[in-house]
Amino acid sequence: MDQIDSSTLDRALRASSARFTGGVSPHAANAAWMDWMSHLGHAPGRITALSQEAVRIAGEATLSFIKQSGAPQPGPGDHRFDHPGWALPPFRILKTGFLAQEQWWSEATSEIRGMRKINADRVHFMARQALDMMAPSNFPLTNPEVVERTLQTGGMNFFKGAKHLAEDIARTVTLDRAPPKAGFEVGKDLAVTPGQVVYRNDLFELIQYAPQTKTVQAEPILIVPAWIMKYYILDLSPQKSLIAHLVAEGFTVFVISWCNPTADQRDLALEDYRRRGVIEALEAVQTITEAPKVHACGYCLGGTILAIAAAALAQDGDDRLASITLLAGQTDFSEAGELMLFVDDSQITYLEDMMWAKGYLDGPQMAGAFQVLRSRDLVWSRLLRRYLLGEEEVMFDLSAWNADATRMPYRMHSEYLRGLFLENRLTAGRFSVEGRVIALKDITAPFFVLGTEKDHIAPWRSVYKTALFTNADLQFVLTSGGHNSGVLSVPGHGHRHFRHGHRPPGRKYMDPDTWLGHHDIEEGSWWPIWFDWLANKSSAERTAPPAMGSAEKGLPPLMAAPGSFVLQR
């Protein structure tokens, strides 16, 4: 068998294996556990300390059960034991024993001297995942809420749960997605800000939104969302739509609506998303509006590809960007959070071969990877309510959007994972565009960078590092909430706060923890801060709104927003 045939056979076998593991390579997990066990086996002092810790925790748990006080308590945000039944025997001892185990395993899987830190983090993560799976709250006989519901309904909760399970299994087997529920249809209930598709190629549709004010800012805004999500996260229900608020503030807004790639688009490259995505959209916006400068805003990976495009423009002396906004968008991936735990050569090779066989990475699989990071809330809590308590899922606009996942083309996702996530080329000075290495420090346009406190996809300290690799004027805002909820910080809603700082050109770098200590919390939404900043970076004179599209320049309106690409399934 020649080399090509053997390589193809190896890839096919890995792709077949990946179907059974959900795309997770077993090698990284095995290596982590072997590293942990090997170093623990040569650390008798650590073993003795862990043994003493086990005796101490068990003694305290037993004593707390007898005294009914001083028991281990769930951590912040852990709502698994909120039901009052957990305070009664025998459930109280189950809860106490489980939390004691969590406490011990957290200590046992902490880093051991000489062990690779990434392996220590992997072991800690996997132990936590296993414990979350085995929590007494996940089983019908050991969860007082399930026992109570069963007695109240005569077991109908299990009948309803079995029906839900059968529906979910059928959809998994047939790869059929649940139809949108009434009240959450795209174009009818979500993504309803009036506009027109004014440009389309095979990669994206460009939507221009209808003006709502008599005059507008001279510089339009181009929004670049991530290609791993549908754009309407920024145009949810009307009251939560960031796009609608921008238009109401007198901005001319355009947004890219990426296609949902199929196997025929397997060879779409990261460069295609820059050149035939961001740059073509920018050119279309300028053709329609005749504006010499454009405000550009990128969300999540849209921020990453926008930063790449901006650096390439800057290298050519192209100054058409009036400003750059990065919403939870990373430019450096050296501290990219728990997503990095299993991103290594072995894991990427595994994913590459799975995508090689299909031509893309399934949207539900991508969504599942994010859910695993918060499995306690997004997996086990859902299974408890849906299968054991027999409850229907409560749908809301953000969850409806979250279920509308997209696919990743084989070539682009491989280039992104290797070039950015694994090798961190952009800030390491090794990312090239059209044969030339680009640098973020060449960008002179002002930056507005947003991080969110509870972001498990783009941790705020990682997002903040844009300040380390740029020299331009920079505003950094840290807001409450997570990757999505923090961005959708609608003015007027309670329980919102943020911190806001300014880094003028030439100021020395301040590390993120020092920055945190130097900036006080401000109550409310960060949106007005951004709107004011955009206005201040715009021309002083407002203008009449531009026409919708430009038929005379070959860019007539093609169809009403939200267009057709957002509906691709």
N, C-alpha and C positions, 0 to 999 in steps of 0.2 A: 504493500500500500504506500503510495507516495505521500509526501509531506502535506500537500493540500488536502488530500482525502482524510488523512489522520486528524488534521486540525478541524476539518468540518465535522468529523465524527465526535471529537471531543466537545465541540461547541454544542452539537445536537444533544449529547448526553447531559451536559450541564443545563441546557435549556429545559430538557425533560425533567430533570431533578428539581429545577427551580419551581416547576408547577406545583410540586408537593410541599415545598417549603415556603411558598408565598414570596419567592424571590430572595429569601434570606440565605446567605452563605453560611453553612455550618462551621467553616474553618475558623472564622474570626472568633466565634463563641468558644469553640474547643480550645483555641490557642490561649484565650483569656483565662479560662478555668485552669488550664495546665500551668500557666504562669503563676496564678494565685496559689494553687496547691503546692507547686514546687517551692515557692518562697515561704509559704506557711510551714511546710514540712521541715524547713531549715531555720525556723524561728521558734525554738522552744519557749523563749520568754513570752512571745506573743500568744502561743498556745496556752500557756499557764494563765496569762492575763485574761484570755477569752473564757477559760474554764471558770475562773473566779468571777468574771462578769456574769456568766450564766447562772452560777449559784446565787449571786447577789440579786439579779433580776427576778429569778424564780422565787427567792425568799420574799422580796418586796411585793411581788404579785400575790403570793399566798397570804401574806400579812394584810395586804390591802383588801383582799376578799373577805377575810375574817372581820376586819374593822369596818369594812364598807367605806373606806376612804383611802386616799393616797394611791389609787390605782393608776397605771399608765393611761394617758389620755391621747386621743387622736390628735394628729398634727393640724395646723391651720388648713382649712379648706377640705378636710376629710369629713364627709357627711354620712359615711356608711353606718355609723352607730348613733344616729340622731334619734331614732325611734325610742320612745320611753321603755319599751319592752327589754331593751338591752340592760337596763338597771336591775332586772329581776333574774333570779336563778331559773334555769341553768345557763341562761344566755350571758349573764354577767361574767361567769367564769370563762366562757368561750371568748368573749371580747377581751377580757384581761389577759388571758393566755396568748391570744393572737398578737395583741399589741406588745406584749413582752418579747415574743419571738421577733417581731419587726425591729424592736430596739436592739436586740442582740445581733441580728443579721446585719443591721446597719453598721455596727461596730466591727463585726467579723470581716466584712467586705471592704473596709476602708483600706487605703493604700498601705502596703508593706514595703519597708525599706528595700530598695534594689529592684522592685517590681516596676514594669512599665506602667506609667500613669494611665495610659489609655486602656490597658487591660484591667487595671483596678477599677476604673470608671465603668467598664463594660460589665465586670462581675457584679459591681454594686447595682447597676441598672437591671441586669438579668435576675438578680436575687429579689429585687423589688417587684419586678414583673411577676415572678413566680409566687411571691407572697400575696400580691394583689389578686392573683387567680385563685388562691386557696383560702381567701378570707371567708370566715363563717357567714358573712353577709351574702355570699353567692349561692348558698345551698338552702333548699326549702325547709329542711328540718332544723337548721341551726340559725335561722333568721326569724326573730319574733314577729316582724312585720308580715312575712309571708304566712306564718302560722295563723296569725290573726286574720289575714285576708281570706285564707282558706276556710276557716271556721265561719266567717261572715257570709261567704258566697257559696258554701257547700261544695267547694272545689272547682267552681266555674272559672276561677282565675287560671287554673292549669289548662282547662279546655281552651280558653282564649289564647293562652300562651302557646299551646301546641299549634293552634291555627296560625299565629304570627310566625312561629318557627318554620312551619311548612311553607308559608309564603316566601320567607327569606331564603330558604334552601332552594326553592324553585327559581327564584331570581338569580341566585348564585350559579346554579347549573346552566340556566339558559342565557346568562349574561344580559338579562332583561332588566332595565331599570324601572323602578316604580314611577308611574305617571305623576305629574305634579298635582298636588291636592288643590281643591278649590280654594281660591283666595291667594294662591301663590304661583300663578302662571306668568311666565316671562312675556313681557309685552302687554300684559293685561293688568297685572297687579304689581309686578316687579319690572324694573327697567322701563319706566313709563315716561321719563322726562322727554318732552317732544324734541324730535330731531330728524335728521336725514342721513342715510349712508351716502357719502359724496365721493368715495373712492373704494375700489376693491381690486385686489390681486388674489393669487391662490393662497396667500399667507394670512391676510387680514382684511377686514373692512374698516373704513374710517368713518366714524359718526360725527357729524357736526350738530350741535344743539341749537335750537331756535332761541333767539334773544328774548329776554323778558323785560329789558329796560330800554329807554329811548336812546341812551348813549352807552357805549361800552369802553373798557380799557383798550388802548390802541394795540397792545400786544396780546395775541390769543394764547390759550393754554392748550398744550398737547399732553394728554395723559397716556402713559404707557403701563398697562397692567401686566402682571405676570402671565406667562403662557401656561402656567399650571392651574389657572383658575379662570372662570368666566369673568369678564370685565364688570358685570353688573353688581359685584360687591360694592362698587362705588356709586351705584344707582339702584339701591334697594327700594323698599317702599318709599313713597315720596317724602315722608318726614325724615327718613334716614339717609337720603341721597346726598352725598357730598357734591356730586355733579350738579344737582338741582340747586343747591345752596350757592355754588360758584356762579351759575348762570344768573341767579337772583341778585348777586352782588355786582353784576355788570361786567362779567368776564365772558368772552367768546371761547367756548370750550369744545375741544375735539377729543375723542378717545379712540384708541385702537381696540378693535374686537378681533382677537386672534381666532384662526380656524381651529377646529378640533381634528388633529391630524389622523389620517388613516394609514394603512399599510403602504399605500401607493406613495406616501410622502415620507417614507422611512429615511431618505437621504437629505432631508432638510437639515441644514447646518446652523450652528450658532451664528455664523457670519450672515446667514440669510435673515435671521431675526434682527440683526443690526442694520444691514444694508437694505434689504427688501422690506424690512419692517419699520424700524425707527426712522431711518433716513428718508425712505419714500413717503412716509406719513408726514414728516417734517416739510418736505418739499411740496406736498399737496396742500398742507395748511397755508404755507406762504403763497402758493399760487392763488388760492381762493381769497385770502385776506389781503394780499399784497403787503403784509407786515414784514419789515426787515428783520425783526427779532421776535422770538417766540419763547414763552415760559414753558419749560418741560418738567413734567412730574412723573416719576416712576414709582410703582408700588411693588414691594417684595422683589421678585426677580426682574420685574419690569424696571426697577431702580438700578439693578446691576447692569442690565443691557443698556440702559440710558447712560450710565456712567461711562461704560465702554465707548458708546457712540460719541459722547461729549469729549472724551479724551482724544479720540481719533480726529474729531473736528478741530479741537484745539491745536493738535500737532500740525494741521494744515493751515493754521491761522484763520480758521473759519469761526467768526464770533457771532453767529446768528442766534445763539441761545441767550436770552435775556436773564434767565435764572434756571437753576436746577433744584428740584425738590425730590428728596428720596424718602418715601414713606415705608418704614420698616424694611429698607433695602440695604443689603450688605455689599460692600466693596472688598472687604477682607474676610476670609473664611477660616482664619486660624483659630478663632474662638466661636465657632458657629453652633455651639450648644450640643444637645444630646443627639441631634441628627448626625453629628460627626462620629459617634461612638462606633458605628459599624461601616463607616465609609473608609475602606482601604482597598488595596489592589484586588484582594480576593473577592470582596463584596461587589466591587464595580465590575469585575470580570464576570461574575455570576449574573448580574443584572444585564450586562451587555449581551451575553449569550441568550438570555431570555428574550430581550428586545430584538436581537438578531433573528430569532426564529419567527417572531410575530410581526416585526416591523415597528413596534411601538411598545410603550409601557402603559398598561391599562390605567385609566383614571381611578377606579375604585382601589387599585393596589397602591397608588400614590396617596390617596386619601387615608388608606389603612395605615400606611407608615406614619403619618402625622397623628393618627388616633392612638397608636401604640405609645407615643410619648406621654399621653395623658390617659392611659388605659383605664385607670380607676374611675374616671368620670365619663369617658367617651365610649368605653367598651363594657366594663363590668356593671356599671350603674345602669346602662341601657338594657343589658341582658336581664338584669334583675327586674326592672320595671316592665319590660316587654314580654318576657317568657314566664317569669315566676309570679308576678303580680297581675299579669294579663292586661296591662294598661296600653292604650293606644298612644303612640308617640305624639307629643304635642308639637305641632309644626309652627314655626315662626319664620320670618323672612330670612334670617341668617342661616338657619338650619336647612331651609329649602335651597339656598344658594350652595351651601356646603355639600349637599347631596348631588349637585350638578357638576360632577368631576369631568376633567378632560384627559386626553391621552398625551403622551410625550413621544415625539418621533425618535427613532433609534439613534441616528447619528448625533442630533443636537443634544440629547440627554446624556449621551456618552461623553461628548466634548465638554459639556457643562460640569458633569461630575468629576471628570479627570482634571480638566484645565483649571477650574475654579475651586470646587469643593475640596478635591484631594491635593492638588499641587499649588493652589493659591497663587496662580501666576499673575493676576492683575496687580496686586500690591507687592509682589516679589520682583517686579520689573522683567517679567518673562512672557507677558501676554502681547501677542502681535496681531495687528490688523493690516491686511494687505502687505505682509512681509516686513512691517516696521513695528518695533516694540513701542507701546503707548504708556503714558504715565499720567495719573490723575493730577499730579501737581502742575501740569501744563494748563489745566482748566482755570480760566480767570473769571468766569461767570460766578455770581454769588450762589451759595448753597443754603437750602433749608432742609435739615435732616431731622427726621422723627423716629424716635425709638419708643417702645412700649414696655412697661415695667414687667409684665408677666408673659412676654413673648417666648414661646418654646420653639419657634421656628427660626426667628432672627433675633437672638438675644440682644438686648439694648446695648450692652457693652461692646458687642461686635459691630453693631450699627454705628456706634459712636466713633469707631476707629477711622471713619471717613475723615475726621478732624486730624488724624495723624498723617494721612497721606495726601492732604491737599493744602494749598497755601492761600486760597481765595477767601473772601469774606464768608463767614459761616454762622448760621443760627442753628443751635441744637435744642430740640424740645423732647423732653421725656414725659410721656403721658401715662395715666393709669390705664389698666386694661391689658388685653393680650394682642396677638398679631392682627386680629380682625376687629375685635371690640374696641381696642384702643384707637384705631384709625377712625371708626364710626362714632366719634365723640360729638354727638349732636348738641348744639348749644341749648341750654334750658333744661337739660336732663340732670337729675341729681347724681351725687356720688361720683363726680368727675373732678380730676385735678391734674396738674402738670407742673413741670419745672422748665424754665426757659433761660437759655444763655446765649451770648454773642461772642464769637471769636473773630476779631478783626484781622485783616492780613498782617503778618509779621509778629503776632503775639506768640509767645512760647506755648508749647503743648501742655495741656493739663490732662492727667489721666482720668478715666471715668469716675473712679471712686472719689477722687479729690473734687472733681466737677460736682458730683452729687452733694458733697458736703458744703459747697459754696453757693448752692442755688436752692432757694426756699420753695416750698409748695405753694402754688396758686390754685385757687378753686375755680372750677368751670371747665369749659371746652377749650381746646387749643385751636379750633377752627378760626375764630376771629383774629388770633395772632397771625396765622398764615395768610388770611385774606388781606389784612393790613400790610403785611410784608410784601405780598405780591403787588398790591397797589403802589407801595413805595418804590418798588423796582420797575414800575411801569412809567410810561411817558406822562407828563403832567396833564396834557390835553386828552380828554376823552373824545371818541369819534362816533359816527353813526354806525350801527351794526352792519357787518358785511352781509352780502346776499348768501343764501343757502346754496353752497356749491358755486360752480362757475361754468355754465354751459358753453359760453364762448371760448373758454380755455380748455374745453374737453373734460370738465369735471362736473357734469350735471348731477342733481340728486337722483339716486338710483332706486331707493325705496325708503320707507319710513323706518325710523329707529324702532326697535333695537337691531334691525337687520336680520340676515339669515344665518350668519356664522354662529351666533350665540345660541341658535336653536339646534345646531348639529349635535347628534347624540352618538 
